[in-house]
Amino acid sequence: MEQQIDRLLNLRRLLKVERDEDFAQYKQHFSRNNINYRREKGVTWYPVVITNVEIGHGEYLSIEIERTTNHNEPHQFSGNKSAALFSNTYPDEQPINGIIKVINPNKIRLSLSIDELPDWCDDGKLGINLLFDESSYREMDIAMEKVITASHNRLAMLRDVMYGIKPPAFNKIDESIHITGLNQSQNNAVQKILAAKDIAIIHGPPGTGKTTTLVQAIRQTLLTEKQVLVCSSSNTAVDLLTEKLHREGINVLRLGNPARISEEVLMNTLDVKMAAHESYKELKKYRKTAEEYFRMAGKYKRTFGREEREQRQLFYMEARKILHEARNLEDYIFEEQFEKAQVIACTPVVSSGKMMRNKHFTTVFIDEAAQALEPMCWIPITRSDRVIFAGDHFQLPPTVKSKKAEVEGLKETLFEQCMNLDNVSVMLNTQYRMHEHIMNFSNKKFYQNNLVADASVKDTVLSFDPNEFLLHTPFDFIDTAGCGYNEIINPESLSIANPEEAQLLIKHLKLVLEQYSQSNKSGKRITIGIISPYKEQVQYLVNKVAEDEDFNNYRSQIAIKTVDGFQGQERDVIYISLVRSNDLKEIGFLNDIRRMNVALTRAKKKLVVIGDSATLANHPFYKNFLDYTESINAYKSAWEFMY
């Protein structure tokens, strides 16, 4: 028990180390007091204009801000983060802080904690800065405090089970529960979840239908529970579950900011549900009247006579009185949405928000749990009686910015720890995504050869005609050893690129597309993903594909991203540019074999990996990889594609 508490205290300490490193990196963005520099780093929008002002939830203002230039420039702004509106005309004026409620490519809706905009907002030269995200660290720390101090309650019991001090308890598994459309391992996982009193885990390797299984487990759980909490630290994963649960006819309330703008997600958001409520027109009427009083009060802004001040105060009093009525009605509509919802879906941090403060759940489902820091998982667990994890600890790990915190244990997840418990997890063993030659290397290295490719995919290639040799083979490794394709480092970003390797990739892709367009009689479009672990290489490839007219007819079918950008996704064809080629045999990021597992398992019908065997072969993982490519006749030399 003492050892357990020591570990939790250490985890809390490491969380502070991580927070301090994150803050140091944030400050670094702002240390060069240059708006253009900050804009390039994606932490500032400038210039912006305020396009709309209205009263939002509660009594505070909600403003809509739009970029006037630099449209679609990449940035780090996202929902629920804090941001500050500032004036470049009046740099000494205090910026206005708010929370990002909605974000589109060039628009932000910011919820403010003031009921009146200052005068400087009328004078142009406005910008918006991303503020440091303190809230997630605060909520994780609060959760850790609850877990550490828990005693003789349900949270203490869950903590002891997850830390292996007490055995997990199960009811008798009901094998008669069999869901049509799920395979045997998926049904086993659902049965395990329904029997679990404390914890159960769906271990879902790539392409095995983890989300489908999780949705069915939630559906079955709702037969005996009125409402469940569903979380993931990834907004995209929350949205995917929201979509699939909605299609099952389940009433989902999606809290927070959706990443996907699909109809199923949007119609489950709190804003849309409230707008559809029969009392919403009345609420809008209250707000409109209050806004009118605020507007009239604003007319007296720059006059200072006693009568004007009194008139202004009267208008404000009336506005606040009406807003009080509006807030009562709003609370009523809020509560009704929560009451009706069978599933509350959100990120862990949102699950600790004001709207959820007094809510407690019998079951919390945490998706992509192997990607979440342990303190992040504890946030929703502290308001639940049992926990169901879904994920795969051989895919993307959590992001840890501090090297010290990472090395000392912050990267170790609660999911991995619970995978060591006896009898709590079920691995899904049939994959429905990829040709078995694409699957088998990862299967051997990570999944003890327990995966089986379903008959619907095991032999699927782009073409069954052996004469179309680029389409007929599911897997190619193209070796650049001896070609002199040396990596180069960008001194500013410290990221690495390999332009000649990128050019070889583009040349090979053109050959594949040419052969596919000649053989494709059905007109079926082909989807292509290009992956590199290095941002510099990704950017180089993005630019080259954008400039090349040969890709004009294929642009919408090609996605070029880092490994993280492809998590949970799949494409007909995947190219991986490994980049590293140097005399010192250094492979850097490529040491992260979990990330490489993600990259290698995105392709459905064809995988092409390009790299330098002379640099790679010193690492045992890549030595095994090279041996595997030779064993299935997938090895090619770059010289074959030079001319």
C-alpha positions as CSV (number, residue, x, y, z in Angstrom):
1,M,0.0,0.0,0.0
2,E,2.8,2.4,0.9
3,Q,4.6,1.6,-2.3
4,Q,1.4,2.4,-4.2
5,I,1.0,5.8,-2.6
6,D,4.7,6.6,-3.2
7,R,4.2,5.9,-6.9
8,L,1.2,8.1,-7.1
9,L,3.0,10.9,-5.2
10,N,5.9,10.6,-7.6
11,L,3.5,10.7,-10.6
12,R,2.0,13.9,-9.2
13,R,5.6,15.4,-8.9
14,L,6.3,14.4,-12.5
15,L,3.1,16.1,-13.6
16,K,4.5,19.3,-12.2
17,V,7.8,18.8,-14.0
18,E,5.8,18.3,-17.2
19,R,3.7,21.4,-16.6
20,D,6.8,23.5,-16.0
21,E,8.4,22.2,-19.2
22,D,5.2,22.9,-21.2
23,F,5.1,26.4,-19.7
24,A,8.7,27.0,-20.6
25,Q,8.1,26.0,-24.2
26,Y,5.0,28.2,-24.3
27,K,7.0,31.2,-23.0
28,Q,9.7,30.5,-25.6
29,H,7.1,31.2,-28.3
30,F,6.5,34.6,-26.8
31,S,10.1,35.5,-25.8
32,R,10.7,37.0,-29.2
33,N,8.2,39.9,-29.0
34,N,7.4,39.6,-32.7
35,I,3.9,39.1,-33.9
36,N,5.0,37.5,-37.2
37,Y,7.2,35.0,-35.4
38,R,4.3,34.0,-33.0
39,R,2.0,33.8,-36.0
40,E,4.4,31.4,-37.8
41,K,4.5,29.3,-34.6
42,G,0.7,29.1,-34.7
43,V,0.1,30.7,-31.3
44,T,-1.1,34.1,-32.6
45,W,-3.7,35.3,-35.1
46,Y,-3.1,38.8,-36.4
47,P,-4.8,40.9,-37.7
48,V,-8.3,39.9,-36.7
49,V,-11.7,41.6,-36.6
50,I,-14.7,41.1,-34.3
51,T,-17.5,40.1,-36.6
52,N,-20.2,39.5,-34.0
53,V,-20.9,40.2,-30.3
54,E,-23.7,38.5,-28.3
55,I,-24.5,37.4,-24.9
56,G,-23.5,33.7,-24.5
57,H,-24.2,31.2,-21.8
58,G,-24.6,32.8,-18.3
59,E,-24.3,36.5,-18.3
60,Y,-21.1,37.0,-20.3
61,L,-20.2,38.1,-23.8
62,S,-19.5,35.8,-26.6
63,I,-17.5,37.3,-29.6
64,E,-16.8,36.0,-33.0
65,I,-13.3,36.8,-34.4
66,E,-12.1,36.3,-37.9
67,R,-8.7,36.4,-39.6
68,T,-8.5,39.1,-42.2
69,T,-5.2,37.7,-43.8
70,N,-3.1,34.5,-43.6
71,H,-6.2,32.4,-44.2
72,N,-5.8,28.7,-43.5
73,E,-2.3,29.2,-42.0
74,P,-1.6,26.3,-39.6
75,H,-2.1,27.1,-35.9
76,Q,-2.3,25.5,-32.4
77,F,-5.7,27.0,-31.4
78,S,-8.4,24.4,-30.5
79,G,-11.6,24.2,-28.5
80,N,-11.6,24.8,-24.7
81,K,-8.2,26.4,-24.7
82,S,-7.7,29.8,-23.2
83,A,-7.0,32.8,-25.5
84,A,-6.5,36.5,-25.1
85,L,-7.7,39.3,-27.4
86,F,-5.2,42.2,-27.5
87,S,-4.7,45.5,-29.2
88,N,-1.5,46.4,-31.1
89,T,-2.6,50.1,-31.1
90,Y,-2.8,50.1,-27.3
91,P,-0.1,47.5,-26.2
92,D,-0.4,48.7,-22.6
93,E,-4.0,47.9,-22.3
94,Q,-4.9,44.6,-20.4
95,P,-5.8,41.9,-23.0
96,I,-9.3,40.2,-22.6
97,N,-9.1,36.6,-21.7
98,G,-11.6,34.0,-22.8
99,I,-12.3,30.4,-23.6
100,I,-12.4,29.1,-27.2
101,K,-15.9,27.7,-27.7
102,V,-16.0,27.1,-31.4
103,I,-13.2,27.1,-34.0
104,N,-13.3,27.0,-37.8
105,P,-10.3,27.4,-40.2
106,N,-10.4,31.2,-39.9
107,K,-12.9,32.0,-37.2
108,I,-13.0,31.6,-33.4
109,R,-15.9,32.1,-31.1
110,L,-14.5,33.3,-27.7
111,S,-16.5,33.2,-24.5
112,L,-15.5,36.1,-22.3
113,S,-15.8,36.6,-18.5
114,I,-16.9,40.3,-19.0
115,D,-20.2,41.8,-19.9
116,E,-18.9,44.8,-21.8
117,L,-16.1,45.2,-24.4
118,P,-13.5,48.0,-23.6
119,D,-13.2,51.0,-25.9
120,W,-10.0,49.9,-27.5
121,C,-11.8,47.0,-29.3
122,D,-13.3,49.7,-31.6
123,D,-10.0,51.0,-32.9
124,G,-8.7,48.1,-35.0
125,K,-5.2,46.4,-35.0
126,L,-6.6,43.5,-32.9
127,G,-5.0,40.1,-32.5
128,I,-5.5,36.9,-30.4
129,N,-2.9,35.0,-28.5
130,L,-3.2,31.4,-27.3
131,L,-2.7,31.3,-23.6
132,F,-1.0,28.5,-21.6
133,D,-3.4,25.7,-20.9
134,E,-3.4,25.6,-17.1
135,S,-6.8,23.9,-16.7
136,S,-5.8,20.4,-17.8
137,Y,-2.8,20.3,-15.4
138,R,-5.0,21.7,-12.6
139,E,-7.7,19.0,-13.2
140,M,-5.1,16.2,-13.4
141,D,-3.6,17.4,-10.1
142,I,-7.0,17.6,-8.4
143,A,-7.7,14.0,-9.6
144,M,-4.3,12.8,-8.3
145,E,-5.1,14.4,-4.9
146,K,-8.4,12.5,-4.8
147,V,-6.8,9.2,-5.7
148,I,-3.9,9.6,-3.2
149,T,-6.2,10.5,-0.3
150,A,-9.0,8.1,-1.1
151,S,-9.8,5.8,1.8
152,H,-12.6,3.2,2.5
153,N,-14.6,4.3,-0.6
154,R,-15.2,3.1,-4.1
155,L,-12.2,5.2,-5.6
156,A,-9.9,3.6,-3.1
157,M,-11.1,0.2,-4.1
158,L,-10.6,0.9,-7.8
159,R,-7.1,2.3,-7.1
160,D,-6.2,-0.9,-5.2
161,V,-7.5,-3.1,-8.0
162,M,-5.7,-1.2,-10.7
163,Y,-2.5,-1.3,-8.7
164,G,-2.7,-5.0,-8.2
165,I,-3.3,-4.9,-4.4
166,K,-6.8,-6.4,-4.7
167,P,-8.0,-8.8,-7.4
168,P,-10.6,-7.5,-9.9
169,A,-14.1,-9.0,-9.4
170,F,-16.4,-10.4,-12.1
171,N,-19.9,-11.7,-12.2
172,K,-20.3,-15.0,-14.0
173,I,-19.8,-14.5,-17.8
174,D,-23.0,-14.9,-19.7
175,E,-21.9,-16.7,-22.9
176,S,-25.5,-16.6,-24.2
177,I,-24.9,-12.9,-25.1
178,H,-24.0,-13.0,-28.7
179,I,-24.3,-9.9,-30.9
180,T,-24.8,-10.6,-34.6
181,G,-22.2,-8.9,-36.7
182,L,-19.4,-9.3,-34.1
183,N,-16.8,-12.0,-34.3
184,Q,-16.0,-14.4,-31.5
185,S,-13.2,-12.3,-29.9
186,Q,-15.4,-9.2,-30.1
187,N,-18.3,-11.0,-28.4
188,N,-15.9,-12.3,-25.8
189,A,-14.8,-8.7,-25.1
190,V,-18.5,-7.5,-24.7
191,Q,-19.2,-10.5,-22.4
192,K,-16.1,-9.6,-20.3
193,I,-17.2,-6.0,-20.0
194,L,-20.8,-6.9,-18.9
195,A,-19.4,-9.2,-16.2
196,A,-16.8,-6.8,-14.8
197,K,-17.4,-5.2,-11.4
198,D,-14.2,-3.1,-11.4
199,I,-12.3,-3.0,-14.7
200,A,-12.2,-4.6,-18.1
201,I,-10.1,-3.9,-21.2
202,I,-10.7,-4.2,-24.9
203,H,-7.2,-4.6,-26.4
204,G,-7.7,-3.6,-30.1
205,P,-4.7,-4.0,-32.5
206,P,-4.9,-2.1,-35.8
207,G,-8.0,-2.9,-38.0
208,T,-9.6,-5.3,-35.5
209,G,-12.8,-3.3,-34.9
210,K,-12.1,-1.8,-31.5
211,T,-14.6,1.1,-32.0
212,T,-17.3,-1.2,-33.3
213,T,-16.9,-3.5,-30.3
214,L,-16.8,-0.6,-27.8
215,V,-20.1,0.8,-29.2
216,Q,-21.8,-2.6,-28.8
217,A,-20.5,-2.9,-25.3
218,I,-21.9,0.6,-24.5
219,R,-25.2,-0.4,-26.1
220,Q,-25.4,-3.5,-24.0
221,T,-24.5,-1.7,-20.8
222,L,-27.3,0.8,-21.3
223,L,-29.8,-2.1,-21.0
224,T,-29.1,-2.0,-17.3
225,E,-27.7,1.5,-16.7
226,K,-29.6,4.7,-17.4
227,Q,-26.5,6.7,-18.4
228,V,-22.8,6.2,-19.0
229,L,-19.7,8.4,-19.4
230,V,-17.6,8.0,-22.5
231,C,-14.2,9.7,-22.7
232,S,-11.1,9.9,-24.8
233,S,-8.2,12.4,-24.7
234,S,-8.6,12.7,-28.5
235,N,-11.5,14.9,-29.6
236,T,-11.5,12.9,-32.9
237,A,-12.0,9.6,-31.0
238,V,-14.9,11.1,-29.0
239,D,-16.5,12.3,-32.2
240,L,-16.2,8.9,-33.9
241,L,-17.9,7.2,-30.9
242,T,-20.6,9.9,-30.9
243,E,-21.3,9.3,-34.6
244,K,-21.5,5.5,-34.2
245,L,-23.6,5.6,-31.0
246,H,-26.0,8.1,-32.7
247,R,-26.4,5.7,-35.6
248,E,-27.4,3.0,-33.1
249,G,-30.2,5.2,-32.0
250,I,-28.6,6.1,-28.7
251,N,-29.1,9.6,-27.2
252,V,-25.6,11.1,-26.9
253,L,-24.8,14.5,-25.4
254,R,-21.4,15.6,-26.9
255,L,-19.8,18.1,-24.6
256,G,-16.8,20.2,-25.6
257,N,-15.6,21.0,-29.0
258,P,-16.0,18.5,-31.9
259,A,-13.1,18.0,-34.2
260,R,-15.3,16.5,-36.9
261,I,-18.1,18.6,-38.4
262,S,-20.3,15.7,-39.4
263,E,-24.1,16.0,-39.0
264,E,-24.2,13.2,-36.4
265,V,-21.7,14.9,-34.2
266,L,-23.1,18.4,-34.5
267,M,-26.7,17.4,-33.7
268,N,-25.5,15.8,-30.5
269,T,-23.7,18.9,-29.2
270,L,-25.2,20.8,-26.3
271,D,-25.6,24.0,-28.4
272,V,-27.6,22.3,-31.1
273,K,-29.7,20.3,-28.6
274,M,-30.5,23.5,-26.7
275,A,-31.4,25.4,-29.9
276,A,-33.9,22.6,-30.7
277,H,-35.6,22.9,-27.3
278,E,-39.2,24.3,-27.2
279,S,-38.1,27.0,-24.7
280,Y,-35.1,28.2,-26.7
281,K,-37.1,31.0,-28.5
282,E,-38.0,32.4,-25.1
283,L,-34.4,32.3,-24.0
284,K,-33.3,34.1,-27.2
285,K,-35.9,36.7,-26.6
286,Y,-34.6,37.3,-23.1
287,R,-31.0,37.6,-24.4
288,K,-32.0,40.0,-27.2
289,T,-33.8,42.3,-24.8
290,A,-30.8,42.2,-22.5
291,E,-28.5,43.0,-25.4
292,E,-30.6,46.0,-26.3
293,Y,-30.3,47.3,-22.7
294,F,-26.6,46.8,-22.8
295,R,-26.4,48.6,-26.2
296,M,-28.4,51.5,-24.8
297,A,-26.1,51.6,-21.7
298,G,-23.1,51.6,-24.1
299,K,-24.3,54.9,-25.6
300,Y,-23.3,56.6,-22.4
301,K,-19.9,55.1,-22.4
302,R,-17.9,58.3,-23.0
303,T,-20.1,60.8,-21.2
304,F,-19.6,61.4,-17.5
305,G,-22.5,63.6,-16.3
306,R,-24.4,62.4,-13.2
307,E,-27.7,61.9,-15.1
308,E,-26.0,59.9,-17.8
309,R,-24.3,57.7,-15.2
310,E,-27.6,57.1,-13.4
311,Q,-29.3,56.3,-16.8
312,R,-26.5,53.9,-17.6
313,Q,-26.8,52.2,-14.3
314,L,-30.6,51.7,-14.8
315,F,-30.0,50.1,-18.1
316,Y,-27.4,47.8,-16.7
317,M,-29.7,46.8,-13.8
318,E,-32.5,46.0,-16.1
319,A,-30.2,44.0,-18.4
320,R,-28.9,42.0,-15.5
321,K,-32.4,41.4,-14.2
322,I,-33.4,40.0,-17.5
323,L,-30.2,37.9,-17.8
324,H,-31.0,36.4,-14.4
325,E,-34.3,35.1,-15.8
326,A,-32.4,33.9,-18.9
327,R,-29.9,32.0,-16.8
328,N,-32.6,30.2,-14.8
329,L,-34.3,29.1,-18.1
330,E,-30.9,28.2,-19.5
331,D,-30.1,26.0,-16.5
332,Y,-33.5,24.3,-16.9
333,I,-32.8,23.5,-20.6
334,F,-29.3,22.3,-19.6
335,E,-30.5,19.9,-17.0
336,E,-33.1,18.5,-19.3
337,Q,-30.5,17.6,-21.9
338,F,-28.3,15.9,-19.2
339,E,-31.3,14.1,-17.9
340,K,-32.4,12.7,-21.3
341,A,-28.9,11.7,-22.5
342,Q,-28.0,8.0,-22.3
343,V,-24.3,8.8,-23.1
344,I,-22.3,11.8,-22.0
345,A,-19.3,12.0,-24.4
346,C,-16.3,14.3,-23.9
347,T,-12.6,14.5,-23.2
348,P,-11.5,13.8,-19.6
349,V,-10.8,17.5,-18.8
350,V,-14.4,18.4,-19.9
351,S,-15.8,15.6,-17.7
352,S,-14.5,17.7,-14.7
353,G,-16.1,20.9,-15.9
354,K,-18.8,23.0,-14.2
355,M,-21.7,21.3,-16.0
356,M,-20.5,17.9,-14.7
357,R,-19.6,18.8,-11.2
358,N,-22.3,16.8,-9.4
359,K,-22.6,13.9,-11.8
360,H,-21.5,10.4,-10.9
361,F,-21.6,7.3,-13.2
362,T,-21.7,3.6,-12.6
363,T,-19.5,3.1,-15.7
364,V,-16.9,5.1,-17.6
365,F,-15.6,4.0,-20.9
366,I,-12.2,5.4,-21.8
367,D,-11.2,5.0,-25.5
368,E,-7.6,5.4,-26.8
369,A,-6.6,4.8,-23.1
370,A,-3.0,3.7,-24.1
371,Q,-2.5,7.3,-25.4
372,A,-3.5,9.1,-22.3
373,L,-1.3,10.1,-19.3
374,E,-2.3,8.2,-16.1
375,P,-3.4,11.4,-14.3
376,M,-5.6,12.2,-17.3
377,C,-7.4,8.9,-17.0
378,W,-8.0,9.4,-13.2
379,I,-10.1,12.5,-13.9
380,P,-13.2,10.6,-15.2
381,I,-12.5,7.5,-13.0
382,T,-12.9,9.6,-9.9
383,R,-16.6,10.1,-10.8
384,S,-17.3,6.4,-11.7
385,D,-17.8,3.1,-10.0
386,R,-16.1,1.0,-12.6
387,V,-13.9,1.6,-15.7
388,I,-13.7,0.1,-19.2
389,F,-10.5,0.8,-21.1
390,A,-10.1,0.4,-24.9
391,G,-6.8,0.8,-26.7
392,D,-3.6,-0.7,-27.8
393,H,-0.3,-0.1,-25.9
394,F,1.7,-1.0,-29.0
395,Q,0.4,2.0,-30.9
396,L,0.9,5.7,-30.1
397,P,2.1,6.5,-26.6
398,P,1.1,9.6,-24.7
399,T,2.9,12.9,-25.6
400,V,5.3,13.9,-22.9
401,K,7.2,17.2,-23.4
402,S,9.7,16.9,-20.5
403,K,12.5,14.4,-21.1
404,K,13.0,14.2,-17.3
405,A,9.3,13.4,-16.7
406,E,9.3,10.9,-19.5
407,V,12.4,9.0,-18.3
408,E,11.2,9.0,-14.7
409,G,7.9,7.3,-15.5
410,L,5.2,9.8,-16.7
411,K,5.0,8.0,-20.0
412,E,3.9,4.8,-18.3
413,T,0.1,4.6,-18.7
414,L,-2.7,3.2,-16.4
415,F,-3.7,1.1,-19.4
416,E,-0.4,-0.7,-19.6
417,Q,-0.4,-1.2,-15.9
418,C,-3.8,-2.7,-16.0
419,M,-2.9,-5.0,-18.9
420,N,-0.6,-6.8,-16.4
421,L,-3.6,-7.7,-14.3
422,D,-4.9,-11.3,-14.6
423,N,-8.0,-11.9,-16.6
424,V,-9.2,-8.3,-17.3
425,S,-8.4,-7.9,-21.0
426,V,-9.6,-9.5,-24.2
427,M,-7.6,-9.0,-27.4
428,L,-9.5,-8.7,-30.6
429,N,-7.7,-11.1,-33.0
430,T,-9.3,-10.7,-36.4
431,Q,-8.2,-7.8,-38.5
432,Y,-10.3,-6.4,-41.4
433,R,-8.0,-3.8,-42.8
434,M,-4.9,-5.1,-44.6
435,H,-3.3,-7.8,-46.7
436,E,-1.6,-10.4,-44.5
437,H,1.8,-9.5,-45.8
438,I,1.3,-6.0,-44.5
439,M,0.0,-7.3,-41.2
440,N,2.5,-10.1,-40.5
441,F,5.6,-8.1,-39.4
442,S,3.7,-6.2,-36.7
443,N,1.8,-9.3,-35.8
444,K,5.0,-11.1,-35.0
445,K,6.8,-8.2,-33.3
446,F,3.9,-6.9,-31.2
447,Y,1.0,-9.4,-31.1
448,Q,2.7,-12.8,-30.6
449,N,1.3,-13.9,-34.0
450,N,-2.2,-14.0,-32.6
451,L,-3.7,-11.8,-35.3
452,V,-5.5,-13.4,-38.3
453,A,-6.3,-11.5,-41.5
454,D,-10.0,-11.9,-42.3
455,A,-10.7,-13.7,-45.6
456,S,-12.2,-10.4,-47.0
457,V,-8.7,-8.7,-46.8
458,K,-6.0,-11.3,-46.5
459,D,-5.2,-11.5,-50.3
460,T,-6.5,-8.1,-51.4
461,V,-4.1,-6.1,-53.7
462,L,-4.6,-3.2,-56.2
463,S,-4.5,-5.6,-59.1
464,F,-4.6,-9.4,-59.4
465,D,-2.8,-9.2,-62.8
466,P,0.9,-10.3,-62.2
467,N,2.0,-8.2,-65.2
468,E,1.0,-5.1,-63.3
469,F,3.9,-5.6,-61.0
470,L,3.6,-2.3,-59.0
471,L,-0.1,-3.1,-58.2
472,H,0.2,-6.8,-57.8
473,T,2.6,-6.7,-54.8
474,P,1.2,-5.7,-51.4
475,F,4.5,-4.6,-49.8
476,D,7.7,-3.0,-51.1
477,F,10.8,-1.9,-49.2
478,I,12.9,0.3,-51.4
479,D,16.5,0.4,-50.1
480,T,18.4,3.6,-50.8
481,A,21.7,2.2,-49.4
482,G,24.7,3.3,-51.6
483,C,22.7,6.0,-53.4
484,G,24.2,8.9,-51.5
485,Y,20.8,10.2,-50.4
486,N,22.0,11.9,-47.2
487,E,19.7,13.5,-44.6
488,I,19.9,17.2,-44.0
489,I,18.9,19.1,-40.8
490,N,17.0,22.4,-40.7
491,P,19.1,24.5,-38.3
492,E,16.0,26.5,-37.2
493,S,13.5,23.7,-36.5
494,L,16.2,21.0,-35.9
495,S,13.9,18.7,-38.0
496,I,15.4,16.4,-40.6
497,A,14.6,15.9,-44.3
498,N,15.9,13.8,-47.1
499,P,15.0,15.5,-50.4
500,E,16.4,12.8,-52.7
501,E,14.5,10.1,-50.8
502,A,11.3,12.3,-51.2
503,Q,11.9,12.7,-54.9
504,L,12.3,8.9,-55.3
505,L,9.0,8.5,-53.4
506,I,7.2,10.9,-55.7
507,K,8.6,9.1,-58.8
508,H,7.5,5.7,-57.5
509,L,4.0,7.1,-56.6
510,K,3.6,8.5,-60.1
511,L,4.5,5.1,-61.6
512,V,1.8,3.4,-59.3
513,L,-0.8,6.0,-60.3
514,E,0.0,5.7,-63.9
515,Q,-0.3,1.9,-63.8
516,Y,-3.5,2.1,-61.7
517,S,-5.2,4.6,-64.1
518,Q,-4.5,2.3,-67.0
519,S,-5.8,-0.8,-65.3
520,N,-8.7,0.7,-63.4
521,K,-11.8,0.0,-65.5
522,S,-14.3,0.6,-62.7
523,G,-13.3,4.3,-62.2
524,K,-12.8,3.6,-58.4
525,R,-10.7,6.3,-56.8
526,I,-7.6,5.2,-54.9
527,T,-6.7,6.7,-51.5
528,I,-3.1,7.4,-50.7
529,G,-1.3,8.3,-47.5
530,I,2.3,9.5,-47.3
531,I,3.9,9.3,-43.8
532,S,7.2,10.5,-42.4
533,P,8.3,10.7,-38.8
534,Y,9.9,14.1,-39.6
535,K,7.9,17.4,-40.0
536,E,10.6,18.8,-42.3
537,Q,10.2,15.8,-44.7
538,V,6.4,16.1,-44.5
539,Q,6.6,19.8,-45.4
540,Y,9.0,19.1,-48.3
541,L,6.7,16.4,-49.7
542,V,3.6,18.6,-49.3
543,N,5.3,21.4,-51.3
544,K,6.6,19.0,-54.0
545,V,3.2,17.3,-54.5
546,A,1.5,20.8,-54.5
547,E,3.8,22.1,-57.2
548,D,3.7,19.0,-59.5
549,E,1.0,19.1,-62.2
550,D,1.0,15.3,-62.6
551,F,-0.9,15.2,-59.3
552,N,-3.6,17.6,-60.3
553,N,-6.2,14.9,-60.7
554,Y,-5.2,13.1,-57.4
555,R,-4.8,15.9,-54.8
556,S,-8.0,15.2,-52.9
557,Q,-7.0,11.5,-52.7
558,I,-3.5,12.2,-51.2
559,A,-2.9,13.0,-47.5
560,I,0.7,13.8,-46.3
561,K,1.2,13.8,-42.5
562,T,3.4,12.7,-39.6
563,V,2.6,9.3,-38.0
564,D,0.4,10.9,-35.4
565,G,-1.8,12.5,-38.1
566,F,-2.7,9.0,-39.3
567,Q,-3.6,7.4,-36.0
568,G,-6.9,5.5,-36.3
569,Q,-6.9,6.0,-40.1
570,E,-6.4,3.8,-43.2
571,R,-5.6,4.3,-46.9
572,D,-5.5,1.9,-49.9
573,V,-1.8,2.8,-50.4
574,I,0.6,4.0,-47.8
575,Y,4.1,5.4,-48.4
576,I,6.6,5.7,-45.5
577,S,9.7,7.9,-45.9
578,L,12.1,6.9,-43.1
579,V,14.5,9.8,-43.9
580,R,17.5,8.8,-41.8
581,S,20.7,8.2,-43.8
582,N,24.0,9.0,-42.1
583,D,27.5,7.6,-41.5
584,L,26.9,7.5,-37.7
585,K,23.9,5.1,-38.1
586,E,21.8,7.4,-35.9
587,I,18.0,6.8,-36.3
588,G,16.5,9.3,-33.7
589,F,12.7,9.2,-33.8
590,L,12.8,5.8,-35.5
591,N,13.7,4.3,-32.2
592,D,10.1,4.8,-31.2
593,I,8.9,1.4,-32.6
594,R,5.3,2.0,-31.3
595,R,5.0,4.9,-33.7
596,M,6.5,2.8,-36.5
597,N,3.9,0.1,-35.7
598,V,1.2,2.7,-36.4
599,A,2.8,3.7,-39.7
600,L,3.2,0.1,-40.9
601,T,-0.5,-0.8,-40.2
602,R,-2.3,2.0,-42.1
603,A,-2.3,0.5,-45.6
604,K,-5.1,-1.7,-46.9
605,K,-3.7,-3.0,-50.2
606,K,-0.2,-1.7,-50.7
607,L,2.6,-0.5,-48.4
608,V,5.8,1.1,-49.7
609,V,8.6,1.8,-47.2
610,I,11.6,3.8,-48.4
611,G,14.8,3.9,-46.3
612,D,18.6,3.3,-46.0
613,S,19.3,-0.2,-44.8
614,A,22.9,0.7,-44.0
615,T,21.7,3.2,-41.4
616,L,18.7,1.1,-40.2
617,A,20.2,-2.3,-39.9
618,N,22.1,-1.7,-36.6
619,H,18.8,-1.5,-34.7
620,P,17.3,-4.9,-34.0
621,F,13.8,-3.9,-34.9
622,Y,14.8,-2.7,-38.3
623,K,17.2,-5.6,-38.8
624,N,14.2,-7.9,-38.3
625,F,12.1,-5.7,-40.6
626,L,14.7,-6.0,-43.4
627,D,14.8,-9.7,-42.9
628,Y,11.0,-9.9,-43.1
629,T,10.9,-7.9,-46.4
630,E,13.4,-10.3,-47.9
631,S,11.4,-13.3,-46.7
632,I,8.3,-12.2,-48.6
633,N,10.2,-10.9,-51.7
634,A,9.4,-7.3,-50.9
635,Y,13.0,-6.1,-51.0
636,K,13.8,-3.7,-53.8
637,S,16.8,-1.5,-54.5
638,A,16.3,2.2,-55.2
639,W,18.5,1.7,-58.3
640,E,15.6,-0.1,-60.0
641,F,13.6,3.2,-60.0
642,M,16.4,5.6,-60.9
643,Y,15.8,5.9,-64.6
